[in-house]
Amino acid sequence: MDPDLRPQRRAQGELETQVLAALHTADTPVTAAWVQEHVDAELAYTTVMTVLVRLLEKQAVTRRREGRSFVWSPAADEAGLAALKMYRVLNGERDRHAVLASFLTTLREDDEQLLRDLLEQTADESAD
């Protein structure tokens, strides 16, 4: 097959991102069929279900039985999901100190100050 005619492979996590984006547009919990209709790519129903189950295992979505099927919701807002991803990356590394130190050196000055303010606020709340 001509390499130019082969379908492009998706980037890792792209389907999960699309499914989560669709879930965030819903006002209420939705079915997998609803998600299938609202993702940017044409996906088979089984693919959508596989992605939803993987997201459930990662605690990025929740589900509850409604009738004979499940309805799905994002487990947190987009900021919460980003924080969960950061937490998982940190937990996947052996040298947490090195990872955090490296992360800090990549922050812009205003982000570094925001982080300092948040840490101070958390410390103050813990002291109360």
MOPAC internal coordinates of N, CA, C and O (Angstrom, degrees):
PM7 1SCF
backbone

  N    0.0000 0     0.00 0     0.00 0    0    0    0
  C    1.4529 1     0.00 0     0.00 0    1    0    0
  C    1.5217 1   108.60 1     0.00 0    2    1    0
  O    1.2310 1   121.19 1   -39.65 1    3    2    1
  N    1.3026 1   115.33 1   140.35 1    3    2    1
  C    1.4596 1   121.39 1   178.44 1    5    3    2
  C    1.5281 1   109.06 1   -62.97 1    6    5    3
  O    1.2310 1   119.68 1   -54.02 1    7    6    5
  N    1.3650 1   118.22 1   125.98 1    7    6    5
  C    1.4771 1   120.32 1  -177.86 1    9    7    6
  C    1.5248 1   112.97 1   -57.35 1   10    9    7
  O    1.2310 1   120.17 1   151.79 1   11   10    9
  N    1.3240 1   117.27 1   -28.21 1   11   10    9
  C    1.4687 1   119.86 1  -179.66 1   13   11   10
  C    1.5223 1   112.23 1   -74.47 1   14   13   11
  O    1.2310 1   120.28 1   160.93 1   15   14   13
  N    1.3417 1   117.08 1   -19.07 1   15   14   13
  C    1.4596 1   120.80 1  -178.52 1   17   15   14
  C    1.5231 1   113.14 1   -94.91 1   18   17   15
  O    1.2310 1   120.57 1   170.46 1   19   18   17
  N    1.3351 1   116.52 1    -9.54 1   19   18   17
  C    1.4657 1   119.59 1   178.10 1   21   19   18
  C    1.5179 1   110.49 1   -67.18 1   22   21   19
  O    1.2310 1   120.68 1   -36.20 1   23   22   21
  N    1.3327 1   116.30 1   143.80 1   23   22   21
  C    1.4744 1   118.20 1   176.34 1   25   23   22
  C    1.5281 1   109.67 1   -63.64 1   26   25   23
  O    1.2310 1   120.94 1   -36.87 1   27   26   25
  N    1.3122 1   115.80 1   143.13 1   27   26   25
  C    1.4658 1   121.29 1   178.11 1   29   27   26
  C    1.5224 1   109.01 1   -71.07 1   30   29   27
  O    1.2310 1   120.81 1   -43.04 1   31   30   29
  N    1.3364 1   116.06 1   136.96 1   31   30   29
  C    1.4639 1   120.22 1   174.42 1   33   31   30
  C    1.5119 1   108.42 1   -77.11 1   34   33   31
  O    1.2310 1   121.15 1   -37.44 1   35   34   33
  N    1.3142 1   115.41 1   142.56 1   35   34   33
  C    1.4600 1   120.32 1   177.47 1   37   35   34
  C    1.5150 1   109.63 1   -76.59 1   38   37   35
  O    1.2310 1   121.14 1   -29.46 1   39   38   37
  N    1.3171 1   115.42 1   150.54 1   39   38   37
  C    1.4597 1   120.24 1   174.61 1   41   39   38
  C    1.5231 1   108.55 1   -68.39 1   42   41   39
  O    1.2310 1   121.20 1   -28.59 1   43   42   41
  N    1.3303 1   115.32 1   151.41 1   43   42   41
  C    1.4613 1   120.10 1   179.64 1   45   43   42
  C    1.5248 1   109.86 1   -57.61 1   46   45   43
  O    1.2310 1   120.72 1   -50.45 1   47   46   45
  N    1.3172 1   116.23 1   129.55 1   47   46   45
  C    1.4532 1   120.83 1   178.58 1   49   47   46
  C    1.5171 1   114.51 1    85.30 1   50   49   47
  O    1.2310 1   119.86 1   175.78 1   51   50   49
  N    1.3211 1   117.88 1    -4.22 1   51   50   49
  C    1.4660 1   119.85 1  -177.08 1   53   51   50
  C    1.5304 1   111.97 1   -63.34 1   54   53   51
  O    1.2310 1   120.37 1   136.76 1   55   54   53
  N    1.3363 1   116.90 1   -43.24 1   55   54   53
  C    1.4656 1   119.29 1   178.91 1   57   55   54
  C    1.5161 1   111.15 1   -64.51 1   58   57   55
  O    1.2310 1   120.45 1   138.60 1   59   58   57
  N    1.3240 1   116.75 1   -41.40 1   59   58   57
  C    1.4622 1   119.64 1   178.26 1   61   59   58
  C    1.5203 1   109.99 1   -61.15 1   62   61   59
  O    1.2310 1   120.42 1   138.41 1   63   62   61
  N    1.3064 1   116.80 1   -41.59 1   63   62   61
  C    1.4619 1   120.93 1   178.82 1   65   63   62
  C    1.5176 1   111.17 1   -62.52 1   66   65   63
  O    1.2310 1   120.31 1   136.94 1   67   66   65
  N    1.3343 1   117.02 1   -43.06 1   67   66   65
  C    1.4587 1   120.61 1   179.29 1   69   67   66
  C    1.5233 1   111.59 1   -65.03 1   70   69   67
  O    1.2310 1   120.58 1   138.51 1   71   70   69
  N    1.3251 1   116.50 1   -41.49 1   71   70   69
  C    1.4681 1   120.07 1  -179.96 1   73   71   70
  C    1.5245 1   110.03 1   -66.26 1   74   73   71
  O    1.2310 1   120.16 1   135.73 1   75   74   73
  N    1.3190 1   117.30 1   -44.27 1   75   74   73
  C    1.4728 1   120.12 1   178.22 1   77   75   74
  C    1.5272 1   111.05 1   -62.88 1   78   77   75
  O    1.2310 1   120.35 1   140.03 1   79   78   77
  N    1.3179 1   116.94 1   -39.97 1   79   78   77
  C    1.4719 1   120.24 1   178.54 1   81   79   78
  C    1.5255 1   110.10 1   -61.55 1   82   81   79
  O    1.2310 1   120.43 1   138.00 1   83   82   81
  N    1.3190 1   116.78 1   -42.00 1   83   82   81
  C    1.4705 1   120.03 1   178.02 1   85   83   82
  C    1.5252 1   110.22 1   -63.52 1   86   85   83
  O    1.2310 1   120.27 1   135.64 1   87   86   85
  N    1.3236 1   117.08 1   -44.36 1   87   86   85
  C    1.4701 1   120.03 1   179.82 1   89   87   86
  C    1.5240 1   111.45 1   -61.37 1   90   89   87
  O    1.2310 1   120.27 1   144.50 1   91   90   89
  N    1.3212 1   117.09 1   -35.50 1   91   90   89
  C    1.4660 1   120.43 1  -179.36 1   93   91   90
  C    1.5267 1   112.17 1   -70.48 1   94   93   91
  O    1.2310 1   119.71 1   160.79 1   95   94   93
  N    1.3210 1   118.16 1   -19.21 1   95   94   93
  C    1.4664 1   119.83 1   177.86 1   97   95   94
  C    1.5211 1   112.33 1   -83.57 1   98   97   95
  O    1.2310 1   120.67 1   164.80 1   99   98   97
  N    1.3276 1   116.33 1   -15.20 1   99   98   97
  C    1.4668 1   120.36 1  -178.13 1  101   99   98
  C    1.5285 1   110.22 1   -80.72 1  102  101   99
  O    1.2310 1   121.00 1   -37.95 1  103  102  101
  N    1.3181 1   115.70 1   142.05 1  103  102  101
  C    1.4666 1   120.84 1   178.17 1  105  103  102
  C    1.5252 1   112.36 1   -82.41 1  106  105  103
  O    1.2310 1   120.80 1   158.04 1  107  106  105
  N    1.3202 1   116.08 1   -21.96 1  107  106  105
  C    1.4551 1   122.08 1  -177.42 1  109  107  106
  C    1.5248 1   108.75 1  -136.88 1  110  109  107
  O    1.2310 1   119.77 1   -11.45 1  111  110  109
  N    1.3292 1   118.05 1   168.55 1  111  110  109
  C    1.4658 1   119.13 1   174.12 1  113  111  110
  C    1.5321 1   110.35 1   -57.92 1  114  113  111
  O    1.2310 1   120.78 1   -35.90 1  115  114  113
  N    1.3308 1   116.12 1   144.10 1  115  114  113
  C    1.4648 1   120.83 1  -173.82 1  117  115  114
  C    1.5230 1   110.93 1  -130.40 1  118  117  115
  O    1.2310 1   121.11 1   -18.39 1  119  118  117
  N    1.3213 1   115.49 1   161.61 1  119  118  117
  C    1.4599 1   121.81 1   178.78 1  121  119  118
  C    1.5303 1   110.15 1   -81.82 1  122  121  119
  O    1.2310 1   121.50 1   -14.97 1  123  122  121
  N    1.3186 1   114.74 1   165.03 1  123  122  121
  C    1.4586 1   120.26 1   176.27 1  125  123  122
  C    1.5328 1   110.22 1   -62.77 1  126  125  123
  O    1.2310 1   120.26 1   145.10 1  127  126  125
  N    1.3233 1   117.12 1   -34.90 1  127  126  125
  C    1.4698 1   120.17 1   177.57 1  129  127  126
  C    1.5298 1   110.65 1   -62.29 1  130  129  127
  O    1.2310 1   120.40 1   140.15 1  131  130  129
  N    1.3276 1   116.85 1   -39.85 1  131  130  129
  C    1.4712 1   120.60 1   177.08 1  133  131  130
  C    1.5233 1   109.65 1   -62.04 1  134  133  131
  O    1.2310 1   120.71 1   134.69 1  135  134  133
  N    1.3362 1   116.25 1   -45.31 1  135  134  133
  C    1.4691 1   120.37 1   178.69 1  137  135  134
  C    1.5190 1   109.93 1   -59.32 1  138  137  135
  O    1.2310 1   120.50 1   135.05 1  139  138  137
  N    1.3256 1   116.65 1   -44.95 1  139  138  137
  C    1.4629 1   121.21 1  -179.74 1  141  139  138
  C    1.5256 1   110.97 1   -56.03 1  142  141  139
  O    1.2310 1   120.05 1   140.09 1  143  142  141
  N    1.3222 1   117.51 1   -39.91 1  143  142  141
  C    1.4661 1   121.61 1  -179.79 1  145  143  142
  C    1.5232 1   113.09 1   -72.64 1  146  145  143
  O    1.2310 1   119.84 1   158.27 1  147  146  145
  N    1.3380 1   117.90 1   -21.73 1  147  146  145
  C    1.4622 1   121.34 1  -172.07 1  149  147  146
  C    1.5260 1   115.42 1  -109.18 1  150  149  147
  O    1.2310 1   119.77 1  -177.85 1  151  150  149
  N    1.3333 1   118.04 1     2.15 1  151  150  149
  C    1.4635 1   119.25 1   175.28 1  153  151  150
  C    1.5253 1   109.01 1   -82.62 1  154  153  151
  O    1.2310 1   121.25 1   -21.98 1  155  154  153
  N    1.3262 1   115.21 1   158.02 1  155  154  153
  C    1.4656 1   120.40 1  -177.36 1  157  155  154
  C    1.5262 1   113.58 1   -71.54 1  158  157  155
  O    1.2310 1   120.31 1   156.11 1  159  158  157
  N    1.3159 1   117.01 1   -23.89 1  159  158  157
  C    1.4624 1   121.24 1  -178.41 1  161  159  158
  C    1.5217 1   109.88 1  -104.32 1  162  161  159
  O    1.2310 1   121.09 1   -23.60 1  163  162  161
  N    1.3156 1   115.52 1   156.40 1  163  162  161
  C    1.4608 1   119.30 1   174.05 1  165  163  162
  C    1.5175 1   107.51 1   -83.10 1  166  165  163
  O    1.2310 1   120.64 1   -71.36 1  167  166  165
  N    1.3186 1   116.37 1   108.64 1  167  166  165
  C    1.4572 1   121.69 1  -176.52 1  169  167  166
  C    1.5166 1   110.11 1  -118.84 1  170  169  167
  O    1.2310 1   120.96 1   -34.09 1  171  170  169
  N    1.3140 1   115.77 1   145.91 1  171  170  169
  C    1.4583 1   120.90 1   173.71 1  173  171  170
  C    1.5228 1   108.65 1   -68.80 1  174  173  171
  O    1.2310 1   120.65 1   -28.38 1  175  174  173
  N    1.3120 1   116.36 1   151.62 1  175  174  173
  C    1.4563 1   121.47 1   179.01 1  177  175  174
  C    1.5259 1   110.40 1   -57.13 1  178  177  175
  O    1.2310 1   120.15 1   139.21 1  179  178  177
  N    1.3374 1   117.31 1   -40.79 1  179  178  177
  C    1.4677 1   120.34 1  -179.24 1  181  179  178
  C    1.5281 1   110.87 1   -64.52 1  182  181  179
  O    1.2310 1   120.02 1   146.02 1  183  182  181
  N    1.3147 1   117.57 1   -33.98 1  183  182  181
  C    1.4695 1   120.88 1   177.45 1  185  183  182
  C    1.5181 1   109.95 1   -66.49 1  186  185  183
  O    1.2310 1   120.38 1   136.62 1  187  186  185
  N    1.3134 1   116.88 1   -43.38 1  187  186  185
  C    1.4666 1   121.05 1   178.43 1  189  187  186
  C    1.5267 1   109.50 1   -61.14 1  190  189  187
  O    1.2310 1   120.33 1   135.80 1  191  190  189
  N    1.3297 1   116.98 1   -44.20 1  191  190  189
  C    1.4669 1   120.37 1   179.42 1  193  191  190
  C    1.5307 1   110.67 1   -62.40 1  194  193  191
  O    1.2310 1   120.00 1   138.17 1  195  194  193
  N    1.3167 1   117.60 1   -41.83 1  195  194  193
  C    1.4610 1   121.02 1   178.79 1  197  195  194
  C    1.5187 1   110.62 1   -60.70 1  198  197  195
  O    1.2310 1   120.52 1   135.74 1  199  198  197
  N    1.3271 1   116.62 1   -44.26 1  199  198  197
  C    1.4709 1   120.93 1   179.97 1  201  199  198
  C    1.5272 1   109.87 1   -64.77 1  202  201  199
  O    1.2310 1   120.03 1   136.47 1  203  202  201
  N    1.3232 1   117.56 1   -43.53 1  203  202  201
  C    1.4672 1   120.69 1   179.83 1  205  203  202
  C    1.5252 1   111.27 1   -62.34 1  206  205  203
  O    1.2310 1   119.90 1   138.29 1  207  206  205
  N    1.3219 1   117.80 1   -41.71 1  207  206  205
  C    1.4657 1   120.73 1   179.37 1  209  207  206
  C    1.5259 1   110.35 1   -65.85 1  210  209  207
  O    1.2310 1   120.18 1   139.81 1  211  210  209
  N    1.3199 1   117.26 1   -40.19 1  211  210  209
  C    1.4742 1   119.98 1   176.93 1  213  211  210
  C    1.5279 1   110.78 1   -62.93 1  214  213  211
  O    1.2310 1   120.64 1   138.70 1  215  214  213
  N    1.3277 1   116.39 1   -41.30 1  215  214  213
  C    1.4677 1   120.25 1   177.80 1  217  215  214
  C    1.5288 1   110.46 1   -65.51 1  218  217  215
  O    1.2310 1   120.10 1   144.15 1  219  218  217
  N    1.3147 1   117.41 1   -35.85 1  219  218  217
  C    1.4639 1   121.40 1   176.67 1  221  219  218
  C    1.5321 1   110.16 1   -63.53 1  222  221  219
  O    1.2310 1   120.43 1   136.60 1  223  222  221
  N    1.3257 1   116.78 1   -43.40 1  223  222  221
  C    1.4629 1   121.19 1   178.21 1  225  223  222
  C    1.5287 1   111.33 1   -62.47 1  226  225  223
  O    1.2310 1   120.69 1   148.98 1  227  226  225
  N    1.3262 1   116.30 1   -31.02 1  227  226  225
  C    1.4726 1   121.19 1   178.86 1  229  227  226
  C    1.5260 1   111.45 1   -86.84 1  230  229  227
  O    1.2310 1   120.48 1  -178.02 1  231  230  229
  N    1.3272 1   116.69 1     1.98 1  231  230  229
  C    1.4649 1   123.77 1  -179.16 1  233  231  230
  C    1.5288 1   112.34 1    61.73 1  234  233  231
  O    1.2310 1   120.65 1  -151.49 1  235  234  233
  N    1.3313 1   116.36 1    28.51 1  235  234  233
  C    1.4587 1   120.88 1   178.17 1  237  235  234
  C    1.5252 1   111.38 1   -90.90 1  238  237  235
  O    1.2310 1   120.25 1   161.97 1  239  238  237
  N    1.3459 1   117.13 1   -18.03 1  239  238  237
  C    1.4631 1   121.97 1   176.92 1  241  239  238
  C    1.5213 1   108.70 1  -134.59 1  242  241  239
  O    1.2310 1   121.55 1   -16.21 1  243  242  241
  N    1.3173 1   114.64 1   163.79 1  243  242  241
  C    1.4610 1   121.09 1   172.77 1  245  243  242
  C    1.5227 1   107.47 1  -123.49 1  246  245  243
  O    1.2310 1   120.94 1   -19.51 1  247  246  245
  N    1.3107 1   115.80 1   160.49 1  247  246  245
  C    1.4633 1   119.89 1   175.56 1  249  247  246
  C    1.5132 1   108.74 1  -143.29 1  250  249  247
  O    1.2310 1   121.81 1   -25.87 1  251  250  249
  N    1.3184 1   114.14 1   154.13 1  251  250  249
  C    1.4583 1   119.86 1   173.52 1  253  251  250
  C    1.5283 1   107.57 1  -144.69 1  254  253  251
  O    1.2310 1   121.85 1   -30.61 1  255  254  253
  N    1.3191 1   114.05 1   149.39 1  255  254  253
  C    1.4608 1   118.79 1  -179.37 1  257  255  254
  C    1.5233 1   108.94 1   -74.70 1  258  257  255
  O    1.2310 1   121.86 1   -45.00 1  259  258  257
  N    1.3033 1   114.04 1   135.00 1  259  258  257
  C    1.4599 1   121.30 1   175.24 1  261  259  258
  C    1.5232 1   106.47 1  -138.29 1  262  261  259
  O    1.2310 1   121.26 1   -73.65 1  263  262  261
  N    1.3144 1   115.19 1   106.35 1  263  262  261
  C    1.4653 1   119.05 1  -174.10 1  265  263  262
  C    1.5158 1   110.06 1    69.03 1  266  265  263
  O    1.2310 1   120.98 1    52.39 1  267  266  265
  N    1.3254 1   115.72 1  -127.61 1  267  266  265
  C    1.4597 1   120.32 1  -178.14 1  269  267  266
  C    1.5293 1   112.64 1   -96.45 1  270  269  267
  O    1.2310 1   120.22 1  -178.94 1  271  270  269
  N    1.3137 1   117.18 1     1.06 1  271  270  269
  C    1.4629 1   118.91 1  -178.47 1  273  271  270
  C    1.5234 1   109.92 1  -131.01 1  274  273  271
  O    1.2310 1   121.20 1     1.86 1  275  274  273
  N    1.3078 1   115.32 1  -178.14 1  275  274  273
  C    1.4571 1   121.93 1   177.21 1  277  275  274
  C    1.5150 1   109.65 1  -106.25 1  278  277  275
  O    1.2310 1   121.35 1   -28.50 1  279  278  277
  N    1.3328 1   115.02 1   151.50 1  279  278  277
  C    1.4571 1   120.45 1   168.40 1  281  279  278
  C    1.5214 1   107.18 1  -115.49 1  282  281  279
  O    1.2310 1   121.09 1   -34.26 1  283  282  281
  N    1.3168 1   115.52 1   145.74 1  283  282  281
  C    1.4564 1   123.08 1  -170.82 1  285  283  282
  C    1.5172 1   111.11 1  -119.74 1  286  285  283
  O    1.2310 1   121.21 1   -33.08 1  287  286  285
  N    1.3411 1   115.29 1   146.92 1  287  286  285
  C    1.4683 1   122.51 1   177.83 1  289  287  286
  C    1.5211 1   108.52 1  -143.18 1  290  289  287
  O    1.2310 1   120.53 1   -28.16 1  291  290  289
  N    1.3293 1   116.59 1   151.84 1  291  290  289
  C    1.4714 1   117.61 1   172.04 1  293  291  290
  C    1.5245 1   108.70 1   -66.97 1  294  293  291
  O    1.2310 1   120.36 1   -36.23 1  295  294  293
  N    1.3185 1   116.92 1   143.77 1  295  294  293
  C    1.4660 1   121.05 1  -178.16 1  297  295  294
  C    1.5200 1   111.62 1   -75.09 1  298  297  295
  O    1.2310 1   120.36 1   157.08 1  299  298  297
  N    1.3076 1   116.92 1   -22.92 1  299  298  297
  C    1.4646 1   120.93 1  -178.06 1  301  299  298
  C    1.5231 1   108.17 1  -152.76 1  302  301  299
  O    1.2310 1   121.61 1    -9.78 1  303  302  301
  N    1.3251 1   114.52 1   170.22 1  303  302  301
  C    1.4585 1   117.55 1   174.38 1  305  303  302
  C    1.5213 1   108.48 1   -71.21 1  306  305  303
  O    1.2310 1   120.41 1    -2.95 1  307  306  305
  N    1.3228 1   116.82 1   177.05 1  307  306  305
  C    1.4588 1   120.19 1  -175.42 1  309  307  306
  C    1.5304 1   112.19 1   -61.64 1  310  309  307
  O    1.2310 1   119.95 1   143.47 1  311  310  309
  N    1.3156 1   117.70 1   -36.53 1  311  310  309
  C    1.4660 1   120.12 1   177.99 1  313  311  310
  C    1.5262 1   110.49 1   -65.81 1  314  313  311
  O    1.2310 1   120.64 1   139.56 1  315  314  313
  N    1.3138 1   116.38 1   -40.44 1  315  314  313
  C    1.4586 1   120.37 1   178.14 1  317  315  314
  C    1.5197 1   112.21 1   -64.62 1  318  317  315
  O    1.2310 1   120.44 1   141.88 1  319  318  317
  N    1.3293 1   116.76 1   -38.12 1  319  318  317
  C    1.4569 1   119.95 1   178.21 1  321  319  318
  C    1.5230 1   111.17 1   -68.39 1  322  321  319
  O    1.2310 1   120.20 1   141.01 1  323  322  321
  N    1.3248 1   117.22 1   -38.99 1  323  322  321
  C    1.4657 1   120.30 1   176.87 1  325  323  322
  C    1.5270 1   110.12 1   -63.26 1  326  325  323
  O    1.2310 1   120.66 1   138.95 1  327  326  325
  N    1.3190 1   116.33 1   -41.05 1  327  326  325
  C    1.4665 1   120.41 1   178.59 1  329  327  326
  C    1.5229 1   110.54 1   -63.69 1  330  329  327
  O    1.2310 1   120.34 1   140.15 1  331  330  329
  N    1.3285 1   116.95 1   -39.85 1  331  330  329
  C    1.4584 1   121.03 1   178.32 1  333  331  330
  C    1.5262 1   110.84 1   -62.41 1  334  333  331
  O    1.2310 1   120.25 1   138.91 1  335  334  333
  N    1.3319 1   117.12 1   -41.09 1  335  334  333
  C    1.4674 1   120.85 1   177.44 1  337  335  334
  C    1.5255 1   110.46 1   -62.75 1  338  337  335
  O    1.2310 1   120.39 1   136.09 1  339  338  337
  N    1.3221 1   116.86 1   -43.91 1  339  338  337
  C    1.4628 1   120.77 1   179.66 1  341  339  338
  C    1.5271 1   110.20 1   -62.38 1  342  341  339
  O    1.2310 1   120.41 1   138.43 1  343  342  341
  N    1.3152 1   116.83 1   -41.57 1  343  342  341
  C    1.4579 1   122.03 1   179.90 1  345  343  342
  C    1.5286 1   110.25 1   -62.42 1  346  345  343
  O    1.2310 1   120.44 1   136.92 1  347  346  345
  N    1.3357 1   116.76 1   -43.08 1  347  346  345
  C    1.4587 1   120.48 1  -179.57 1  349  347  346
  C    1.5270 1   111.59 1   -64.98 1  350  349  347
  O    1.2310 1   120.78 1   139.16 1  351  350  349
  N    1.3372 1   116.12 1   -40.84 1  351  350  349
  C    1.4632 1   119.40 1   177.95 1  353  351  350
  C    1.5184 1   109.68 1   -61.73 1  354  353  351
  O    1.2310 1   120.42 1   133.87 1  355  354  353
  N    1.3225 1   116.79 1   -46.13 1  355  354  353
  C    1.4562 1   120.75 1  -179.95 1  357  355  354
  C    1.5264 1   110.99 1   -61.08 1  358  357  355
  O    1.2310 1   120.07 1   137.02 1  359  358  357
  N    1.3082 1   117.48 1   -42.98 1  359  358  357
  C    1.4658 1   121.27 1  -179.50 1  361  359  358
  C    1.5221 1   112.57 1   -69.00 1  362  361  359
  O    1.2310 1   120.26 1   159.58 1  363  362  361
  N    1.3146 1   117.11 1   -20.42 1  363  362  361
  C    1.4581 1   120.87 1  -179.76 1  365  363  362
  C    1.5140 1   113.42 1   -82.49 1  366  365  363
  O    1.2310 1   120.22 1   174.68 1  367  366  365
  N    1.2996 1   117.18 1    -5.32 1  367  366  365
  C    1.4606 1   121.18 1  -177.77 1  369  367  366
  C    1.5184 1   110.61 1  -105.74 1  370  369  367
  O    1.2310 1   120.67 1   -32.55 1  371  370  369
  N    1.3270 1   116.33 1   147.45 1  371  370  369
  C    1.4691 1   120.47 1   179.52 1  373  371  370
  C    1.5194 1   112.22 1   -77.66 1  374  373  371
  O    1.2310 1   120.56 1   140.23 1  375  374  373
  N    1.3251 1   116.54 1   -39.77 1  375  374  373
  C    1.4592 1   120.72 1  -174.93 1  377  375  374
  C    1.5323 1   109.67 1  -102.14 1  378  377  375
  O    1.2310 1   121.17 1   -97.52 1  379  378  377
  N    1.3228 1   115.37 1    82.48 1  379  378  377
  C    1.4670 1   120.97 1  -177.84 1  381  379  378
  C    1.5254 1   111.15 1   -59.74 1  382  381  379
  O    1.2310 1   120.59 1   141.42 1  383  382  381
  N    1.3190 1   116.47 1   -38.58 1  383  382  381
  C    1.4671 1   121.01 1  -179.96 1  385  383  382
  C    1.5259 1   109.84 1   -58.68 1  386  385  383
  O    1.2310 1   120.16 1   132.16 1  387  386  385
  N    1.3084 1   117.30 1   -47.84 1  387  386  385
  C    1.4636 1   121.27 1  -178.56 1  389  387  386
  C    1.5326 1   111.05 1   -64.23 1  390  389  387
  O    1.2310 1   120.54 1   139.02 1  391  390  389
  N    1.3212 1   116.57 1   -40.98 1  391  390  389
  C    1.4653 1   120.27 1  -179.68 1  393  391  390
  C    1.5238 1   109.99 1   -64.16 1  394  393  391
  O    1.2310 1   120.14 1   131.50 1  395  394  393
  N    1.3256 1   117.35 1   -48.50 1  395  394  393
  C    1.4639 1   120.62 1  -179.89 1  397  395  394
  C    1.5220 1   111.60 1   -64.34 1  398  397  395
  O    1.2310 1   120.22 1   138.90 1  399  398  397
  N    1.3308 1   117.19 1   -41.10 1  399  398  397
  C    1.4672 1   120.53 1   178.87 1  401  399  398
  C    1.5227 1   110.36 1   -63.01 1  402  401  399
  O    1.2310 1   120.41 1   137.36 1  403  402  401
  N    1.3124 1   116.82 1   -42.64 1  403  402  401
  C    1.4613 1   120.96 1   178.54 1  405  403  402
  C    1.5255 1   111.21 1   -65.14 1  406  405  403
  O    1.2310 1   120.98 1   139.45 1  407  406  405
  N    1.3276 1   115.72 1   -40.55 1  407  406  405
  C    1.4651 1   120.53 1   178.13 1  409  407  406
  C    1.5263 1   110.56 1   -60.43 1  410  409  407
  O    1.2310 1   120.68 1   134.69 1  411  410  409
  N    1.3090 1   116.30 1   -45.31 1  411  410  409
  C    1.4650 1   120.60 1  -178.79 1  413  411  410
  C    1.5231 1   112.22 1   -60.38 1  414  413  411
  O    1.2310 1   120.54 1   143.91 1  415  414  413
  N    1.3239 1   116.58 1   -36.09 1  415  414  413
  C    1.4733 1   119.02 1  -178.35 1  417  415  414
  C    1.5239 1   112.09 1   -71.41 1  418  417  415
  O    1.2310 1   120.13 1   164.14 1  419  418  417
  N    1.3384 1   117.35 1   -15.86 1  419  418  417
  C    1.4653 1   119.86 1   179.51 1  421  419  418
  C    1.5253 1   113.00 1   -93.31 1  422  421  419
  O    1.2310 1   119.98 1   171.24 1  423  422  421
  N    1.3270 1   117.64 1    -8.76 1  423  422  421
  C    1.4630 1   121.01 1  -177.51 1  425  423  422
  C    1.5250 1   111.66 1   -74.16 1  426  425  423
  O    1.2310 1   121.37 1   -36.22 1  427  426  425
  N    1.3211 1   114.99 1   143.78 1  427  426  425
  C    1.4654 1   119.68 1   169.89 1  429  427  426
  C    1.5239 1   107.70 1   -68.34 1  430  429  427
  O    1.2310 1   120.67 1   -20.85 1  431  430  429
  N    1.3127 1   116.32 1   159.15 1  431  430  429
  C    1.4651 1   121.05 1  -176.57 1  433  431  430
  C    1.5256 1   111.94 1   -58.90 1  434  433  431
  O    1.2310 1   120.06 1   138.78 1  435  434  433
  N    1.3403 1   117.50 1   -41.22 1  435  434  433
  C    1.4644 1   119.41 1  -178.98 1  437  435  434
  C    1.5321 1   111.46 1   -69.75 1  438  437  435
  O    1.2310 1   120.00 1   146.46 1  439  438  437
  N    1.3448 1   117.60 1   -33.54 1  439  438  437
  C    1.4680 1   119.94 1   175.82 1  441  439  438
  C    1.5277 1   111.11 1   -69.46 1  442  441  439
  O    1.2310 1   120.86 1   142.32 1  443  442  441
  N    1.3263 1   115.96 1   -37.68 1  443  442  441
  C    1.4588 1   120.01 1   177.40 1  445  443  442
  C    1.5244 1   110.12 1   -62.61 1  446  445  443
  O    1.2310 1   120.19 1   137.48 1  447  446  445
  N    1.3267 1   117.23 1   -42.52 1  447  446  445
  C    1.4582 1   120.61 1   178.78 1  449  447  446
  C    1.5251 1   110.95 1   -65.66 1  450  449  447
  O    1.2310 1   120.50 1   139.38 1  451  450  449
  N    1.3191 1   116.66 1   -40.62 1  451  450  449
  C    1.4608 1   120.59 1   176.89 1  453  451  450
  C    1.5258 1   110.67 1   -59.94 1  454  453  451
  O    1.2310 1   120.33 1   136.49 1  455  454  453
  N    1.3141 1   116.97 1   -43.51 1  455  454  453
  C    1.4587 1   120.70 1   178.10 1  457  455  454
  C    1.5227 1   111.26 1   -62.40 1  458  457  455
  O    1.2310 1   120.40 1   137.64 1  459  458  457
  N    1.3437 1   116.84 1   -42.36 1  459  458  457
  C    1.4665 1   120.35 1   177.55 1  461  459  458
  C    1.5303 1   110.66 1   -61.22 1  462  461  459
  O    1.2310 1   120.65 1   136.68 1  463  462  461
  N    1.3240 1   116.37 1   -43.32 1  463  462  461
  C    1.4634 1   120.71 1   179.47 1  465  463  462
  C    1.5283 1   110.98 1   -62.41 1  466  465  463
  O    1.2310 1   120.45 1   136.95 1  467  466  465
  N    1.3209 1   116.75 1   -43.05 1  467  466  465
  C    1.4611 1   120.64 1   179.67 1  469  467  466
  C    1.5243 1   111.50 1   -65.20 1  470  469  467
  O    1.2310 1   120.30 1   139.05 1  471  470  469
  N    1.3301 1   117.04 1   -40.95 1  471  470  469
  C    1.4667 1   120.14 1   177.21 1  473  471  470
  C    1.5221 1   111.16 1   -63.61 1  474  473  471
  O    1.2310 1   120.39 1   139.22 1  475  474  473
  N    1.3242 1   116.86 1   -40.78 1  475  474  473
  C    1.4644 1   120.80 1   178.39 1  477  475  474
  C    1.5294 1   110.50 1   -64.82 1  478  477  475
  O    1.2310 1   120.79 1   137.17 1  479  478  477
  N    1.3208 1   116.09 1   -42.83 1  479  478  477
  C    1.4632 1   120.86 1   179.14 1  481  479  478
  C    1.5314 1   110.33 1   -62.37 1  482  481  479
  O    1.2310 1   120.28 1   138.26 1  483  482  481
  N    1.3181 1   117.07 1   -41.74 1  483  482  481
  C    1.4667 1   121.28 1   179.42 1  485  483  482
  C    1.5170 1   110.37 1   -65.43 1  486  485  483
  O    1.2310 1   120.41 1   139.65 1  487  486  485
  N    1.3218 1   116.82 1   -40.35 1  487  486  485
  C    1.4698 1   121.02 1   178.90 1  489  487  486
  C    1.5282 1   109.87 1   -64.42 1  490  489  487
  O    1.2310 1   120.49 1   138.74 1  491  490  489
  N    1.3341 1   116.66 1   -41.26 1  491  490  489
  C    1.4714 1   120.41 1   179.07 1  493  491  490
  C    1.5273 1   110.99 1   -63.61 1  494  493  491
  O    1.2310 1   120.61 1   138.12 1  495  494  493
  N    1.3236 1   116.44 1   -41.88 1  495  494  493
  C    1.4807 1   120.91 1  -179.85 1  497  495  494
  C    1.5226 1   110.77 1   -66.12 1  498  497  495
  O    1.2310 1   120.27 1   144.24 1  499  498  497
  N    1.3354 1   117.09 1   -35.76 1  499  498  497
  C    1.4676 1   121.10 1   178.91 1  501  499  498
  C    1.5167 1   111.78 1   -69.30 1  502  501  499
  O    1.2310 1   120.56 1   149.40 1  503  502  501
  N    1.3461 1   116.54 1   -30.60 1  503  502  501
  C    1.4640 1   121.09 1  -178.41 1  505  503  502
  C    1.5180 1   111.48 1   -75.07 1  506  505  503
  O    1.2310 1   120.14 1   157.05 1  507  506  505
  N    1.3259 1   117.34 1   -22.95 1  507  506  505
  C    1.4759 1   120.38 1  -177.70 1  509  507  506
  C    1.4932 1   113.47 1   -71.24 1  510  509  507
  O    1.2310 1   120.10 1   180.00 1  511  510  509

